Amino acid sequence: MASAAPISADSTSTLRTRWYVLFIMMLAYTINIADRYVISTVLEPIRLEFGLSDSGVAFLTGVSLALFYVTMGLPLSWIADRHNRRNLLAISVTVWSGMTALCGMSQGYMQLLLARIGVGIGEAGGTPACNSIIGDYFPADRRAMAMAIFALGAPIGAWLGADMAGAVAAEYGWRAAFFVLGIPGLFLALVIFLTIKEPARGQLDAPSESKSDAPSFKETMRFLWSQKSAVHGMMGSGLSAFWGWGLMWFTPTFIQRTYGLDVGEAGGVIGPIHLVMGIGASLLTAWVVAQPAYRDPRKIVRLLGVVTALATIPSIIAYWTDSLQVATLMWWIFIPAIYFYIGPAFALVQNLSPPRMRAMFVAVSLLIANVFNLIIAPQGVGLLSDYFAGPDGADAASLRLALLVLAPTGFWAAFHYWRAEKYIVEDQKRAAEYV
């Protein structure tokens, strides 16, 4: 049995280097989220220009990106577990950023569809590589904190994709929003390639682990399935994305239709919430899980379950009320919860997987989350909205009903976090001792 004693982080890299790497990984995640969700802000102008139904624009929004994101995620993660992750990340950022800019050059539905497919292919290699790199710069008992800092990219990216993109679109048209968010990623890719050092794999885990051969895909999947807490944790985080981020896809459109706001004003309602409360929730998560009491992983999944269940209530009220003031207040309460889970959920997946399975574990977790979030949620909401509207076409009332069907699924996510608590201590030990 291999020793599970970790190597000190100080023996592998300086404090400054670790935090620089974490900052750059967070920036990559920021660009990832901004480029993915900018289309939700300009959804209504695109729908109107191309003459689409809600289900039609939903396919353009999520499914086109997600099918290739999911398809490419596993092979690119297989590469990340065996080859240079820094190079893979730099290439991935280049592809998705370039394709985001190309979205702004689209003159028709098919061109925009193909560009969105390119975004999905590029993004598939990003988050697993980031997670795996961070896992080799921070030891196991600091990963939840590090991943919570990494998760700051989500609220910052969502703010860029909502508030900033909305303002640009209102002033210069929806195509300009894609240029503003896509081009900076090309420069970030160069920074990653020139300044980030590929870390030794498994350097902060059991010493023998870094010398072992990478396990086969079949072996990885067999071990993952045996980790019951990992399965429940992945389902919990996947359903959190389905619930929270699924609602976010159509929220700018819901605001525009229900309250008569333009694209810039709608982005101005949601954007500041993502920025202020998203960052606040992510920093609070980092502080909480850094406390000595939260070195017990059972307390982390328990916290995730409680926060998710409580936040589901205002998520229902936000789409039920006819008052913009009440809805906005509910979004200020509910939206932080869709950031609260990200860092701890990534860290739990890392700590439940051996180092040479880490990128693949993250990829499976992302596959589950993105099937729910990018395929089922937007397409399901679009189809339901068209169904509730009938032959007259989708409107504010039909979209409201569709979103109210989705909102209660936060309780389902909370259930899986609760079940993960039963198995997580033993499963984390098994991952540390795996040879």
Contacts in CASP RR format, 6 or more apart in sequence:
PFRMAT RR
TARGET T0000
AUTHOR 0000-0000-0000
METHOD contacts of the structure
MODEL  1
MASAAPISADSTSTLRTRWYVLFIMMLAYTINIADRYVISTVLEPIRLEF
GLSDSGVAFLTGVSLALFYVTMGLPLSWIADRHNRRNLLAISVTVWSGMT
ALCGMSQGYMQLLLARIGVGIGEAGGTPACNSIIGDYFPADRRAMAMAIF
ALGAPIGAWLGADMAGAVAAEYGWRAAFFVLGIPGLFLALVIFLTIKEPA
RGQLDAPSESKSDAPSFKETMRFLWSQKSAVHGMMGSGLSAFWGWGLMWF
TPTFIQRTYGLDVGEAGGVIGPIHLVMGIGASLLTAWVVAQPAYRDPRKI
VRLLGVVTALATIPSIIAYWTDSLQVATLMWWIFIPAIYFYIGPAFALVQ
NLSPPRMRAMFVAVSLLIANVFNLIIAPQGVGLLSDYFAGPDGADAASLR
LALLVLAPTGFWAAFHYWRAEKYIVEDQKRAAEYV
1 433 0 8 1.000
1 435 0 8 1.000
2 206 0 8 1.000
2 207 0 8 1.000
2 208 0 8 1.000
2 209 0 8 1.000
2 433 0 8 1.000
2 434 0 8 1.000
2 435 0 8 1.000
3 206 0 8 1.000
3 207 0 8 1.000
3 208 0 8 1.000
4 206 0 8 1.000
4 429 0 8 1.000
4 432 0 8 1.000
4 433 0 8 1.000
5 206 0 8 1.000
5 207 0 8 1.000
6 139 0 8 1.000
6 140 0 8 1.000
6 141 0 8 1.000
6 204 0 8 1.000
6 205 0 8 1.000
6 206 0 8 1.000
7 139 0 8 1.000
7 203 0 8 1.000
7 204 0 8 1.000
7 205 0 8 1.000
7 207 0 8 1.000
8 139 0 8 1.000
9 18 0 8 1.000
9 137 0 8 1.000
9 138 0 8 1.000
9 139 0 8 1.000
9 142 0 8 1.000
9 204 0 8 1.000
12 137 0 8 1.000
12 199 0 8 1.000
12 200 0 8 1.000
12 203 0 8 1.000
12 204 0 8 1.000
13 21 0 8 1.000
13 137 0 8 1.000
13 199 0 8 1.000
17 137 0 8 1.000
17 197 0 8 1.000
18 137 0 8 1.000
18 138 0 8 1.000
20 195 0 8 1.000
21 133 0 8 1.000
21 134 0 8 1.000
21 137 0 8 1.000
21 196 0 8 1.000
22 134 0 8 1.000
22 137 0 8 1.000
22 138 0 8 1.000
22 146 0 8 1.000
22 149 0 8 1.000
22 150 0 8 1.000
24 188 0 8 1.000
24 191 0 8 1.000
24 192 0 8 1.000
24 195 0 8 1.000
24 196 0 8 1.000
25 130 0 8 1.000
25 133 0 8 1.000
25 134 0 8 1.000
25 150 0 8 1.000
26 149 0 8 1.000
26 150 0 8 1.000
26 152 0 8 1.000
26 153 0 8 1.000
27 153 0 8 1.000
27 188 0 8 1.000
28 89 0 8 1.000
28 93 0 8 1.000
28 126 0 8 1.000
28 130 0 8 1.000
28 188 0 8 1.000
28 192 0 8 1.000
29 127 0 8 1.000
29 130 0 8 1.000
29 150 0 8 1.000
29 151 0 8 1.000
29 153 0 8 1.000
29 154 0 8 1.000
30 152 0 8 1.000
30 153 0 8 1.000
30 154 0 8 1.000
30 156 0 8 1.000
30 157 0 8 1.000
30 160 0 8 1.000
31 93 0 8 1.000
31 96 0 8 1.000
31 97 0 8 1.000
31 157 0 8 1.000
31 181 0 8 1.000
31 182 0 8 1.000
31 184 0 8 1.000
31 185 0 8 1.000
31 188 0 8 1.000
32 96 0 8 1.000
32 123 0 8 1.000
32 126 0 8 1.000
32 127 0 8 1.000
33 153 0 8 1.000
33 154 0 8 1.000
33 156 0 8 1.000
33 157 0 8 1.000
33 158 0 8 1.000
33 161 0 8 1.000
34 156 0 8 1.000
34 157 0 8 1.000
34 158 0 8 1.000
34 160 0 8 1.000
34 161 0 8 1.000
34 165 0 8 1.000
34 181 0 8 1.000
35 96 0 8 1.000
35 97 0 8 1.000
35 100 0 8 1.000
35 119 0 8 1.000
35 123 0 8 1.000
35 181 0 8 1.000
35 182 0 8 1.000
36 65 0 8 1.000
36 119 0 8 1.000
36 123 0 8 1.000
37 157 0 8 1.000
37 158 0 8 1.000
37 161 0 8 1.000
37 162 0 8 1.000
37 248 0 8 1.000
37 249 0 8 1.000
38 100 0 8 1.000
38 160 0 8 1.000
38 161 0 8 1.000
38 165 0 8 1.000
38 177 0 8 1.000
38 178 0 8 1.000
38 181 0 8 1.000
39 46 0 8 1.000
39 60 0 8 1.000
39 61 0 8 1.000
39 103 0 8 1.000
39 116 0 8 1.000
40 61 0 8 1.000
40 161 0 8 1.000
40 162 0 8 1.000
40 248 0 8 1.000
40 249 0 8 1.000
40 250 0 8 1.000
40 251 0 8 1.000
40 252 0 8 1.000
40 253 0 8 1.000
41 161 0 8 1.000
41 162 0 8 1.000
41 165 0 8 1.000
41 166 0 8 1.000
41 169 0 8 1.000
41 177 0 8 1.000
41 252 0 8 1.000
41 263 0 8 1.000
41 266 0 8 1.000
41 267 0 8 1.000
42 165 0 8 1.000
42 166 0 8 1.000
42 169 0 8 1.000
42 173 0 8 1.000
42 174 0 8 1.000
42 177 0 8 1.000
42 263 0 8 1.000
43 57 0 8 1.000
43 61 0 8 1.000
43 249 0 8 1.000
43 250 0 8 1.000
43 252 0 8 1.000
43 253 0 8 1.000
44 252 0 8 1.000
44 253 0 8 1.000
44 256 0 8 1.000
44 257 0 8 1.000
44 263 0 8 1.000
45 169 0 8 1.000
45 173 0 8 1.000
45 174 0 8 1.000
45 263 0 8 1.000
46 52 0 8 1.000
46 57 0 8 1.000
46 60 0 8 1.000
46 112 0 8 1.000
46 174 0 8 1.000
47 53 0 8 1.000
47 54 0 8 1.000
47 57 0 8 1.000
47 253 0 8 1.000
49 174 0 8 1.000
50 57 0 8 1.000
50 108 0 8 1.000
50 109 0 8 1.000
50 112 0 8 1.000
52 60 0 8 1.000
52 109 0 8 1.000
53 382 0 8 1.000
53 386 0 8 1.000
53 393 0 8 1.000
53 394 0 8 1.000
54 381 0 8 1.000
54 382 0 8 1.000
54 383 0 8 1.000
54 385 0 8 1.000
54 386 0 8 1.000
54 389 0 8 1.000
54 394 0 8 1.000
54 398 0 8 1.000
54 399 0 8 1.000
54 402 0 8 1.000
55 379 0 8 1.000
55 380 0 8 1.000
55 382 0 8 1.000
55 383 0 8 1.000
55 385 0 8 1.000
55 386 0 8 1.000
56 382 0 8 1.000
57 382 0 8 1.000
58 249 0 8 1.000
58 378 0 8 1.000
58 379 0 8 1.000
58 380 0 8 1.000
58 381 0 8 1.000
58 382 0 8 1.000
58 383 0 8 1.000
59 379 0 8 1.000
60 109 0 8 1.000
60 112 0 8 1.000
60 113 0 8 1.000
60 116 0 8 1.000
61 116 0 8 1.000
61 249 0 8 1.000
61 378 0 8 1.000
62 116 0 8 1.000
62 249 0 8 1.000
62 374 0 8 1.000
62 375 0 8 1.000
62 378 0 8 1.000
62 379 0 8 1.000
63 374 0 8 1.000
63 375 0 8 1.000
63 378 0 8 1.000
63 379 0 8 1.000
64 113 0 8 1.000
64 116 0 8 1.000
64 117 0 8 1.000
65 116 0 8 1.000
65 117 0 8 1.000
65 118 0 8 1.000
65 119 0 8 1.000
65 120 0 8 1.000
65 123 0 8 1.000
65 374 0 8 1.000
66 120 0 8 1.000
66 370 0 8 1.000
66 371 0 8 1.000
66 373 0 8 1.000
66 374 0 8 1.000
66 375 0 8 1.000
67 117 0 8 1.000
67 375 0 8 1.000
68 117 0 8 1.000
68 118 0 8 1.000
68 120 0 8 1.000
68 121 0 8 1.000
68 124 0 8 1.000
69 120 0 8 1.000
69 121 0 8 1.000
69 123 0 8 1.000
69 124 0 8 1.000
69 370 0 8 1.000
69 374 0 8 1.000
70 124 0 8 1.000
70 367 0 8 1.000
70 370 0 8 1.000
70 371 0 8 1.000
70 374 0 8 1.000
70 375 0 8 1.000
71 124 0 8 1.000
72 120 0 8 1.000
72 121 0 8 1.000
72 122 0 8 1.000
72 124 0 8 1.000
72 125 0 8 1.000
73 124 0 8 1.000
73 125 0 8 1.000
73 128 0 8 1.000
73 363 0 8 1.000
73 366 0 8 1.000
73 367 0 8 1.000
74 217 0 8 1.000
74 360 0 8 1.000
74 363 0 8 1.000
74 364 0 8 1.000
74 367 0 8 1.000
76 88 0 8 1.000
76 92 0 8 1.000
76 124 0 8 1.000
76 125 0 8 1.000
76 126 0 8 1.000
76 128 0 8 1.000
76 129 0 8 1.000
76 363 0 8 1.000
77 125 0 8 1.000
77 128 0 8 1.000
77 359 0 8 1.000
77 360 0 8 1.000
77 362 0 8 1.000
77 363 0 8 1.000
78 217 0 8 1.000
78 359 0 8 1.000
78 360 0 8 1.000
79 88 0 8 1.000
80 88 0 8 1.000
80 125 0 8 1.000
80 128 0 8 1.000
80 129 0 8 1.000
80 132 0 8 1.000
80 359 0 8 1.000
81 132 0 8 1.000
81 214 0 8 1.000
81 356 0 8 1.000
81 357 0 8 1.000
81 358 0 8 1.000
81 359 0 8 1.000
81 360 0 8 1.000
82 214 0 8 1.000
84 198 0 8 1.000
85 129 0 8 1.000
85 132 0 8 1.000
85 133 0 8 1.000
85 198 0 8 1.000
85 359 0 8 1.000
86 129 0 8 1.000
86 133 0 8 1.000
86 192 0 8 1.000
86 193 0 8 1.000
86 196 0 8 1.000
86 197 0 8 1.000
86 198 0 8 1.000
87 193 0 8 1.000
87 198 0 8 1.000
88 125 0 8 1.000
88 126 0 8 1.000
88 129 0 8 1.000
89 125 0 8 1.000
89 126 0 8 1.000
89 129 0 8 1.000
89 130 0 8 1.000
89 133 0 8 1.000
89 192 0 8 1.000
89 196 0 8 1.000
90 189 0 8 1.000
90 190 0 8 1.000
90 192 0 8 1.000
90 193 0 8 1.000
91 189 0 8 1.000
92 122 0 8 1.000
92 123 0 8 1.000
92 124 0 8 1.000
92 125 0 8 1.000
92 126 0 8 1.000
92 129 0 8 1.000
93 122 0 8 1.000
93 126 0 8 1.000
93 185 0 8 1.000
93 186 0 8 1.000
93 188 0 8 1.000
93 189 0 8 1.000
93 192 0 8 1.000
94 185 0 8 1.000
94 186 0 8 1.000
94 189 0 8 1.000
95 118 0 8 1.000
95 121 0 8 1.000
95 122 0 8 1.000
96 118 0 8 1.000
96 119 0 8 1.000
96 120 0 8 1.000
96 121 0 8 1.000
96 122 0 8 1.000
96 123 0 8 1.000
97 182 0 8 1.000
97 183 0 8 1.000
97 184 0 8 1.000
97 185 0 8 1.000
97 186 0 8 1.000
97 188 0 8 1.000
97 189 0 8 1.000
98 182 0 8 1.000
98 183 0 8 1.000
98 185 0 8 1.000
98 186 0 8 1.000
99 115 0 8 1.000
99 116 0 8 1.000
99 118 0 8 1.000
99 119 0 8 1.000
99 120 0 8 1.000
99 121 0 8 1.000
99 122 0 8 1.000
100 115 0 8 1.000
100 119 0 8 1.000
100 178 0 8 1.000
100 181 0 8 1.000
100 182 0 8 1.000
101 178 0 8 1.000
101 179 0 8 1.000
101 182 0 8 1.000
101 183 0 8 1.000
102 115 0 8 1.000
102 178 0 8 1.000
103 112 0 8 1.000
103 115 0 8 1.000
103 116 0 8 1.000
103 119 0 8 1.000
103 175 0 8 1.000
103 178 0 8 1.000
104 115 0 8 1.000
104 174 0 8 1.000
104 175 0 8 1.000
104 176 0 8 1.000
104 177 0 8 1.000
104 178 0 8 1.000
104 179 0 8 1.000
105 111 0 8 1.000
105 115 0 8 1.000
105 175 0 8 1.000
106 112 0 8 1.000
106 115 0 8 1.000
106 175 0 8 1.000
127 362 0 8 1.000
127 366 0 8 1.000
128 359 0 8 1.000
128 360 0 8 1.000
128 362 0 8 1.000
128 363 0 8 1.000
128 366 0 8 1.000
129 359 0 8 1.000
130 150 0 8 1.000
131 147 0 8 1.000
131 150 0 8 1.000
131 346 0 8 1.000
131 349 0 8 1.000
131 350 0 8 1.000
131 358 0 8 1.000
131 359 0 8 1.000
131 362 0 8 1.000
132 358 0 8 1.000
132 359 0 8 1.000
132 362 0 8 1.000
133 196 0 8 1.000
133 198 0 8 1.000
133 199 0 8 1.000
134 143 0 8 1.000
134 146 0 8 1.000
134 147 0 8 1.000
134 150 0 8 1.000
135 143 0 8 1.000
135 146 0 8 1.000
135 204 0 8 1.000
135 350 0 8 1.000
135 355 0 8 1.000
135 358 0 8 1.000
136 199 0 8 1.000
136 200 0 8 1.000
136 201 0 8 1.000
136 202 0 8 1.000
136 203 0 8 1.000
136 204 0 8 1.000
136 355 0 8 1.000
137 146 0 8 1.000
137 199 0 8 1.000
137 204 0 8 1.000
138 145 0 8 1.000
138 146 0 8 1.000
138 204 0 8 1.000
139 204 0 8 1.000
140 204 0 8 1.000
140 205 0 8 1.000
140 350 0 8 1.000
140 351 0 8 1.000
140 432 0 8 1.000
141 295 0 8 1.000
142 290 0 8 1.000
143 347 0 8 1.000
143 350 0 8 1.000
143 351 0 8 1.000
144 289 0 8 1.000
144 290 0 8 1.000
144 294 0 8 1.000
144 300 0 8 1.000
144 343 0 8 1.000
144 344 0 8 1.000
144 347 0 8 1.000
144 348 0 8 1.000
145 286 0 8 1.000
145 289 0 8 1.000
145 290 0 8 1.000
146 347 0 8 1.000
147 342 0 8 1.000
147 343 0 8 1.000
147 344 0 8 1.000
147 346 0 8 1.000
147 347 0 8 1.000
147 350 0 8 1.000
148 282 0 8 1.000
148 283 0 8 1.000
148 285 0 8 1.000
148 286 0 8 1.000
148 289 0 8 1.000
148 342 0 8 1.000
148 343 0 8 1.000
148 344 0 8 1.000
148 347 0 8 1.000
149 282 0 8 1.000
149 286 0 8 1.000
150 343 0 8 1.000
150 346 0 8 1.000
151 282 0 8 1.000
151 285 0 8 1.000
151 339 0 8 1.000
151 342 0 8 1.000
151 343 0 8 1.000
151 346 0 8 1.000
152 279 0 8 1.000
152 282 0 8 1.000
152 283 0 8 1.000
153 282 0 8 1.000
154 278 0 8 1.000
154 282 0 8 1.000
154 339 0 8 1.000
154 342 0 8 1.000
155 274 0 8 1.000
155 275 0 8 1.000
155 277 0 8 1.000
155 278 0 8 1.000
155 279 0 8 1.000
155 280 0 8 1.000
155 281 0 8 1.000
155 282 0 8 1.000
155 339 0 8 1.000
156 275 0 8 1.000
156 279 0 8 1.000
157 274 0 8 1.000
158 248 0 8 1.000
158 271 0 8 1.000
158 274 0 8 1.000
158 275 0 8 1.000
158 278 0 8 1.000
159 271 0 8 1.000
159 272 0 8 1.000
159 274 0 8 1.000
159 275 0 8 1.000
160 181 0 8 1.000
161 177 0 8 1.000
161 181 0 8 1.000
161 271 0 8 1.000
162 252 0 8 1.000
162 267 0 8 1.000
162 268 0 8 1.000
162 270 0 8 1.000
162 271 0 8 1.000
162 274 0 8 1.000
163 267 0 8 1.000
163 268 0 8 1.000
163 270 0 8 1.000
163 271 0 8 1.000
163 272 0 8 1.000
163 274 0 8 1.000
163 275 0 8 1.000
164 180 0 8 1.000
164 181 0 8 1.000
165 177 0 8 1.000
165 180 0 8 1.000
165 181 0 8 1.000
165 267 0 8 1.000
166 177 0 8 1.000
166 263 0 8 1.000
166 264 0 8 1.000
166 266 0 8 1.000
166 267 0 8 1.000
166 268 0 8 1.000
167 264 0 8 1.000
167 267 0 8 1.000
167 268 0 8 1.000
168 176 0 8 1.000
168 177 0 8 1.000
168 180 0 8 1.000
169 176 0 8 1.000
169 177 0 8 1.000
169 263 0 8 1.000
169 264 0 8 1.000
170 262 0 8 1.000
170 263 0 8 1.000
170 264 0 8 1.000
170 265 0 8 1.000
174 263 0 8 1.000
200 210 0 8 1.000
201 210 0 8 1.000
201 355 0 8 1.000
201 356 0 8 1.000
202 209 0 8 1.000
202 210 0 8 1.000
202 355 0 8 1.000
202 356 0 8 1.000
203 210 0 8 1.000
205 354 0 8 1.000
205 355 0 8 1.000
205 432 0 8 1.000
206 432 0 8 1.000
206 433 0 8 1.000
206 435 0 8 1.000
208 435 0 8 1.000
209 354 0 8 1.000
209 355 0 8 1.000
209 356 0 8 1.000
209 434 0 8 1.000
209 435 0 8 1.000
210 355 0 8 1.000
212 356 0 8 1.000
212 435 0 8 1.000
213 356 0 8 1.000
214 356 0 8 1.000
215 223 0 8 1.000
215 354 0 8 1.000
215 356 0 8 1.000
215 357 0 8 1.000
217 360 0 8 1.000
220 357 0 8 1.000
220 360 0 8 1.000
220 361 0 8 1.000
221 364 0 8 1.000
223 353 0 8 1.000
223 354 0 8 1.000
223 357 0 8 1.000
223 434 0 8 1.000
224 230 0 8 1.000
224 231 0 8 1.000
224 353 0 8 1.000
224 357 0 8 1.000
224 360 0 8 1.000
224 361 0 8 1.000
224 364 0 8 1.000
225 231 0 8 1.000
226 430 0 8 1.000
227 352 0 8 1.000
227 353 0 8 1.000
227 423 0 8 1.000
227 427 0 8 1.000
227 430 0 8 1.000
227 431 0 8 1.000
228 420 0 8 1.000
228 422 0 8 1.000
228 423 0 8 1.000
228 427 0 8 1.000
229 301 0 8 1.000
229 348 0 8 1.000
229 352 0 8 1.000
229 420 0 8 1.000
229 421 0 8 1.000
229 422 0 8 1.000
229 423 0 8 1.000
229 424 0 8 1.000
229 427 0 8 1.000
229 428 0 8 1.000
230 348 0 8 1.000
230 349 0 8 1.000
230 352 0 8 1.000
230 353 0 8 1.000
230 361 0 8 1.000
230 427 0 8 1.000
232 416 0 8 1.000
232 417 0 8 1.000
232 419 0 8 1.000
232 420 0 8 1.000
232 423 0 8 1.000
233 301 0 8 1.000
233 345 0 8 1.000
233 348 0 8 1.000
233 349 0 8 1.000
233 365 0 8 1.000
233 416 0 8 1.000
233 417 0 8 1.000
233 420 0 8 1.000
234 349 0 8 1.000
234 364 0 8 1.000
234 365 0 8 1.000
234 368 0 8 1.000
234 369 0 8 1.000
235 368 0 8 1.000
235 413 0 8 1.000
235 416 0 8 1.000
236 304 0 8 1.000
236 345 0 8 1.000
236 413 0 8 1.000
236 414 0 8 1.000
236 416 0 8 1.000
236 417 0 8 1.000
236 420 0 8 1.000
237 341 0 8 1.000
237 342 0 8 1.000
237 345 0 8 1.000
237 349 0 8 1.000
237 365 0 8 1.000
237 368 0 8 1.000
237 369 0 8 1.000
237 413 0 8 1.000
238 365 0 8 1.000
238 368 0 8 1.000
238 369 0 8 1.000
238 372 0 8 1.000
238 373 0 8 1.000
238 413 0 8 1.000
239 372 0 8 1.000
239 409 0 8 1.000
239 410 0 8 1.000
239 412 0 8 1.000
239 413 0 8 1.000
239 416 0 8 1.000
240 308 0 8 1.000
240 337 0 8 1.000
240 338 0 8 1.000
240 341 0 8 1.000
240 345 0 8 1.000
240 369 0 8 1.000
240 410 0 8 1.000
240 413 0 8 1.000
241 338 0 8 1.000
241 369 0 8 1.000
241 370 0 8 1.000
241 372 0 8 1.000
241 373 0 8 1.000
242 369 0 8 1.000
242 372 0 8 1.000
242 373 0 8 1.000
242 376 0 8 1.000
242 377 0 8 1.000
242 406 0 8 1.000
242 409 0 8 1.000
242 413 0 8 1.000
243 308 0 8 1.000
243 312 0 8 1.000
243 315 0 8 1.000
243 338 0 8 1.000
243 406 0 8 1.000
243 407 0 8 1.000
243 409 0 8 1.000
243 410 0 8 1.000
243 412 0 8 1.000
243 413 0 8 1.000
244 315 0 8 1.000
244 334 0 8 1.000
244 337 0 8 1.000
244 338 0 8 1.000
244 410 0 8 1.000
245 338 0 8 1.000
245 373 0 8 1.000
245 377 0 8 1.000
246 373 0 8 1.000
246 377 0 8 1.000
246 378 0 8 1.000
246 381 0 8 1.000
246 406 0 8 1.000
247 315 0 8 1.000
247 319 0 8 1.000
247 377 0 8 1.000
247 403 0 8 1.000
247 406 0 8 1.000
247 407 0 8 1.000
248 270 0 8 1.000
248 335 0 8 1.000
248 338 0 8 1.000
249 377 0 8 1.000
249 378 0 8 1.000
249 381 0 8 1.000
250 378 0 8 1.000
250 381 0 8 1.000
250 382 0 8 1.000
250 385 0 8 1.000
250 399 0 8 1.000
250 402 0 8 1.000
250 403 0 8 1.000
251 270 0 8 1.000
251 331 0 8 1.000
251 403 0 8 1.000
252 263 0 8 1.000
252 266 0 8 1.000
252 267 0 8 1.000
252 270 0 8 1.000
253 266 0 8 1.000
253 399 0 8 1.000
254 319 0 8 1.000
254 396 0 8 1.000
254 399 0 8 1.000
254 400 0 8 1.000
254 403 0 8 1.000
255 261 0 8 1.000
255 266 0 8 1.000
255 267 0 8 1.000
255 269 0 8 1.000
255 270 0 8 1.000
255 324 0 8 1.000
256 262 0 8 1.000
256 263 0 8 1.000
256 266 0 8 1.000
257 395 0 8 1.000
257 396 0 8 1.000
257 399 0 8 1.000
258 322 0 8 1.000
258 324 0 8 1.000
258 396 0 8 1.000
258 399 0 8 1.000
258 400 0 8 1.000
259 324 0 8 1.000
261 269 0 8 1.000
269 324 0 8 1.000
269 328 0 8 1.000
269 331 0 8 1.000
270 331 0 8 1.000
270 335 0 8 1.000
273 328 0 8 1.000
273 331 0 8 1.000
273 332 0 8 1.000
273 335 0 8 1.000
274 335 0 8 1.000
277 332 0 8 1.000
277 335 0 8 1.000
277 336 0 8 1.000
277 339 0 8 1.000
278 335 0 8 1.000
278 336 0 8 1.000
278 339 0 8 1.000
280 336 0 8 1.000
280 339 0 8 1.000
281 336 0 8 1.000
281 337 0 8 1.000
281 339 0 8 1.000
281 340 0 8 1.000
282 339 0 8 1.000
282 340 0 8 1.000
282 342 0 8 1.000
282 343 0 8 1.000
284 340 0 8 1.000
285 339 0 8 1.000
285 340 0 8 1.000
285 343 0 8 1.000
285 344 0 8 1.000
288 294 0 8 1.000
288 303 0 8 1.000
289 300 0 8 1.000
289 344 0 8 1.000
289 347 0 8 1.000
293 299 0 8 1.000
294 300 0 8 1.000
294 303 0 8 1.000
296 425 0 8 1.000
297 348 0 8 1.000
297 351 0 8 1.000
297 424 0 8 1.000
297 425 0 8 1.000
297 428 0 8 1.000
298 421 0 8 1.000
298 424 0 8 1.000
298 425 0 8 1.000
300 344 0 8 1.000
300 347 0 8 1.000
300 348 0 8 1.000
301 344 0 8 1.000
301 348 0 8 1.000
301 417 0 8 1.000
301 418 0 8 1.000
301 420 0 8 1.000
301 421 0 8 1.000
301 424 0 8 1.000
302 417 0 8 1.000
302 418 0 8 1.000
302 421 0 8 1.000
303 344 0 8 1.000
304 340 0 8 1.000
304 341 0 8 1.000
304 344 0 8 1.000
304 345 0 8 1.000
304 414 0 8 1.000
304 417 0 8 1.000
305 413 0 8 1.000
305 414 0 8 1.000
305 417 0 8 1.000
305 418 0 8 1.000
306 414 0 8 1.000
307 337 0 8 1.000
307 340 0 8 1.000
307 341 0 8 1.000
308 337 0 8 1.000
308 340 0 8 1.000
308 341 0 8 1.000
308 410 0 8 1.000
308 413 0 8 1.000
308 414 0 8 1.000
308 417 0 8 1.000
309 410 0 8 1.000
309 411 0 8 1.000
309 414 0 8 1.000
310 337 0 8 1.000
311 333 0 8 1.000
311 334 0 8 1.000
311 336 0 8 1.000
311 337 0 8 1.000
311 410 0 8 1.000
312 407 0 8 1.000
312 408 0 8 1.000
312 409 0 8 1.000
312 410 0 8 1.000
312 411 0 8 1.000
312 414 0 8 1.000
314 330 0 8 1.000
314 331 0 8 1.000
314 333 0 8 1.000
314 334 0 8 1.000
315 330 0 8 1.000
315 334 0 8 1.000
315 337 0 8 1.000
315 407 0 8 1.000
315 410 0 8 1.000
316 404 0 8 1.000
316 407 0 8 1.000
316 408 0 8 1.000
317 326 0 8 1.000
317 327 0 8 1.000
317 330 0 8 1.000
318 326 0 8 1.000
318 327 0 8 1.000
318 330 0 8 1.000
318 331 0 8 1.000
318 334 0 8 1.000
318 407 0 8 1.000
319 327 0 8 1.000
319 400 0 8 1.000
319 403 0 8 1.000
319 404 0 8 1.000
319 407 0 8 1.000
320 400 0 8 1.000
320 404 0 8 1.000
321 327 0 8 1.000
321 330 0 8 1.000
345 365 0 8 1.000
346 362 0 8 1.000
346 365 0 8 1.000
348 420 0 8 1.000
348 424 0 8 1.000
349 361 0 8 1.000
349 362 0 8 1.000
349 365 0 8 1.000
350 358 0 8 1.000
350 361 0 8 1.000
350 362 0 8 1.000
351 428 0 8 1.000
351 431 0 8 1.000
352 361 0 8 1.000
352 424 0 8 1.000
352 427 0 8 1.000
352 428 0 8 1.000
352 431 0 8 1.000
353 360 0 8 1.000
353 361 0 8 1.000
353 431 0 8 1.000
354 431 0 8 1.000
354 434 0 8 1.000
377 406 0 8 1.000
380 402 0 8 1.000
381 399 0 8 1.000
381 402 0 8 1.000
381 403 0 8 1.000
381 405 0 8 1.000
381 406 0 8 1.000
382 394 0 8 1.000
382 399 0 8 1.000
382 402 0 8 1.000
384 398 0 8 1.000
384 401 0 8 1.000
384 402 0 8 1.000
384 405 0 8 1.000
385 394 0 8 1.000
385 398 0 8 1.000
385 399 0 8 1.000
385 401 0 8 1.000
385 402 0 8 1.000
386 393 0 8 1.000
386 394 0 8 1.000
386 398 0 8 1.000
387 398 0 8 1.000
388 397 0 8 1.000
388 398 0 8 1.000
388 401 0 8 1.000
388 402 0 8 1.000
389 395 0 8 1.000
389 397 0 8 1.000
389 398 0 8 1.000
390 398 0 8 1.000
END
